[in-house]
Amino acid sequence: MSLVIVESPAKAKTISSFLGKDFEVVACYGHIRDLPKSKLGIDLENNFTPQYIIPVKARKTVNQLKKLRKKNKDIILATDEDREGEAIAFHLTEALDLQKEVTKRIVFHEITKTAIEEALKNPRNINLNLVDAQQARRILDRLVGYKLSPFLWKKIFRGLSAGRVQSPALRLIVEREKERESFKEEKYYTIIASLIKQDLNKKEKNKQTENKAIEAELYKINDKPLPKPGIKSKEEVSKIKKDLEDKNALISNLETKKVQRHSAAPFTTSTLQQSSWQILHFSAKKTMYLAQSLYEGKNLGKGSVGLITYMRTDSINISPVALKAAHNFLKDNFGSEYTLAQPRIFKKRSRLTQEAHEAIRCTDPFYTPEKVKKYLTKDELSLYTLIWARFLASQMPSAILEKTSITTECQTEKNKYLFRNNFYHLDFDGFFRVYPYSKPSNLQEKPNLSLNEEMKVVKITSKEHLTQPPPRYNDASLVKTLESFGIGRPSTYAAIISVLEQRGYVSRDKGKSFIPTEIGTLVNNVLIKHFPNIVDYKFTSKIEEKLDNIAEGKLNWTDTVKEFYEPFATNLEKKYEEVSKEDLAPVVETDEICPKCGSKLVLKLGRFGKFLACSKWPECSFTKPISDNILMKCPQCGKGDIIKKRNKRGQMFYACSRWPECDFASSYKPTGEKCPLCGKPLVETKTKIKCSNRNCNYEKIKKENNSEPE
């Protein structure tokens, strides 16, 4: 018998369905060795040697694996193909006392019968360079987290953290917010002309004639382009409109040409997270959770099968077998005109050739979304459809559009005005056939016009606009920016965002874009001033490059850690002496009096923002939320205030300020009213009003959907 060890039960179940009775497939549930949580766990005096332990939650699994190891002749480690998976395999050999020279390591990019059988034919040894790269990352992150976070606790308050990768990401969000705050909006105007054919204007006007009017935007006056972003003077707009009223015009240029829209490359982790947010509105965390499920396998009625390839990758390569399968599917289902004479090969962007050998794609194009629909959840199906369509689109012909550009000239006594408009007509849908997400929304038939045709200006309208500040980051734009700076890697993007939310450093504007909290901004400012390297984009990117070089065997991991840690530790020691708590989080005295002891209240900063506290704390424990955070009087006790708070997972909830004297707490916003059945507070969801008492069934449909986004 051979024992095959993978990370998860779902993956084990899928692989087991492909192998015979001579194989036993079990899960190790991820890392079975790690650094201890209770201490640093790194020997700073001995080349940063890590002190690994088997966590309590993994001990039962390790004991079971040891028993299975004795029963089986061969041990096969089939963890994921990236650095993390390689490290898990390495720690399995250590924890289970496996003989490295006889233990087999197999890797694959998809969990299919063919891929597993091929991997078993080609086992290899554990790649220690990849293990070293993962270990260096883990140690660097531990050193920053366990050394810098206590500094923040002492100088500001407990519960704060800093991270080697999360902190530069936080800086991006904070700096974008500062740009928005300093932005000064300006008004500007655009001018639109409604034009009809001159010969039609001479006939009796009817609705059919009016519907044939075309609209064109003014873009030049006397051959000079309008200033960007547009005309800023309302008086000038009025003069132009008056000058153009009821004037004749002429089609001065009419050009028609074919333009192509090319399909994009198959997904990488970054582009999948971006498109998933833009098209499906899934967060990076949710996207990776769903992708993991699709990768590990779904039961399609005749056993489990992995539906997509490995989802942590920065490669856009596609295997020849997959390219041929895509060609066959397209030919069988859409015809030869939707296939390519030769496969489209995208240039590989990944520096690290040892991991992430393929892009994210479906394992079999013939597993269409329609065929697998009944076996997937709604969200799984949405993401699978996106991945399936993107892969097939990458091997389809470009779409062909007919673009008609029309320039209309209107000469008045004083000025020459030029208007333009573009009309797009779809000649051949190409890859739009399976990937409609890229299809232009402004397709329309071109008007029946000819060069030098006389037109009539029947209406002039102007539109007022305001210049917009740079948009806040959302999941898609933040991941794209992190990738462009070289901050993090495919396996870390979702985790970076998740940590920022859990720590309460950012919140979401209407559930979408990121807004830095007061605490997040403070932590960022402290790091920029006192630990600039930690939040420096180029410095962070260079660390990532060094980790890549370690994985390629070009650098020693201990040298890389030493080069970072020694100046970091020296600066940290210096800052402990130089920086006082009052410098970073000053306590401001107020005129308000403590209702408990009569002392003055002071304004302090806590995990959830500013609050009032007794100046005699801890002799007196009175605290009070500031008015900006007070939503209403508590409907349960009638004495305290309902305020928004954040739990340990970073999720917002509503609670009474008198807790624990009053135990009201809810993830839904209270209405301020009480339940007519049981008297407990009512809360509102997106669609209804219901009782906060779980044992009460009272609810009613909301008349209007005015609830605050959760």
Secondary structure as GFF3:
##gff-version 3
##sequence-region A 1 710
A	DSSP	beta_strand	2	6	.	.	.	ID=ss1
A	DSSP	alpha_helix	9	18	.	.	.	ID=ss2
A	DSSP	beta_strand	23	27	.	.	.	ID=ss3
A	DSSP	beta_strand	42	43	.	.	.	ID=ss4
A	DSSP	beta_strand	49	50	.	.	.	ID=ss5
A	DSSP	alpha_helix	56	71	.	.	.	ID=ss6
A	DSSP	beta_strand	74	77	.	.	.	ID=ss7
A	DSSP	alpha_helix	83	95	.	.	.	ID=ss8
A	DSSP	beta_strand	104	105	.	.	.	ID=ss9
A	DSSP	alpha_helix	113	121	.	.	.	ID=ss10
A	DSSP	alpha_helix	128	155	.	.	.	ID=ss11
A	DSSP	alpha_helix	166	182	.	.	.	ID=ss12
A	DSSP	beta_strand	187	197	.	.	.	ID=ss13
A	DSSP	alpha_helix	198	201	.	.	.	ID=ss14
A	DSSP	alpha_helix	207	210	.	.	.	ID=ss15
A	DSSP	beta_strand	214	221	.	.	.	ID=ss16
A	DSSP	beta_strand	224	225	.	.	.	ID=ss17
A	DSSP	alpha_helix	234	244	.	.	.	ID=ss18
A	DSSP	beta_strand	248	261	.	.	.	ID=ss19
A	DSSP	alpha_helix	269	275	.	.	.	ID=ss20
A	DSSP	pi_helix	276	280	.	.	.	ID=ss21
A	DSSP	alpha_helix	284	296	.	.	.	ID=ss22
A	DSSP	beta_strand	298	299	.	.	.	ID=ss23
A	DSSP	beta_strand	304	305	.	.	.	ID=ss24
A	DSSP	alpha_helix	320	334	.	.	.	ID=ss25
A	DSSP	three_ten_helix	336	338	.	.	.	ID=ss26
A	DSSP	alpha_helix	369	372	.	.	.	ID=ss27
A	DSSP	three_ten_helix	373	375	.	.	.	ID=ss28
A	DSSP	alpha_helix	378	393	.	.	.	ID=ss29
A	DSSP	beta_strand	399	411	.	.	.	ID=ss30
A	DSSP	beta_strand	416	428	.	.	.	ID=ss31
A	DSSP	three_ten_helix	430	433	.	.	.	ID=ss32
A	DSSP	three_ten_helix	436	438	.	.	.	ID=ss33
A	DSSP	beta_strand	454	466	.	.	.	ID=ss34
A	DSSP	alpha_helix	475	485	.	.	.	ID=ss35
A	DSSP	alpha_helix	493	502	.	.	.	ID=ss36
A	DSSP	beta_strand	506	509	.	.	.	ID=ss37
A	DSSP	beta_strand	513	516	.	.	.	ID=ss38
A	DSSP	alpha_helix	518	530	.	.	.	ID=ss39
A	DSSP	alpha_helix	532	535	.	.	.	ID=ss40
A	DSSP	alpha_helix	537	551	.	.	.	ID=ss41
A	DSSP	alpha_helix	557	578	.	.	.	ID=ss42
A	DSSP	alpha_helix	581	584	.	.	.	ID=ss43
A	DSSP	beta_strand	588	593	.	.	.	ID=ss44
A	DSSP	beta_strand	600	606	.	.	.	ID=ss45
A	DSSP	beta_strand	609	614	.	.	.	ID=ss46
A	DSSP	beta_strand	623	625	.	.	.	ID=ss47
A	DSSP	three_ten_helix	627	629	.	.	.	ID=ss48
A	DSSP	beta_strand	630	633	.	.	.	ID=ss49
A	DSSP	beta_strand	641	646	.	.	.	ID=ss50
A	DSSP	beta_strand	652	656	.	.	.	ID=ss51
A	DSSP	beta_strand	665	666	.	.	.	ID=ss52
A	DSSP	beta_strand	669	674	.	.	.	ID=ss53
A	DSSP	beta_strand	681	684	.	.	.	ID=ss54
A	DSSP	beta_strand	688	691	.	.	.	ID=ss55
A	DSSP	beta_strand	699	701	.	.	.	ID=ss56
###
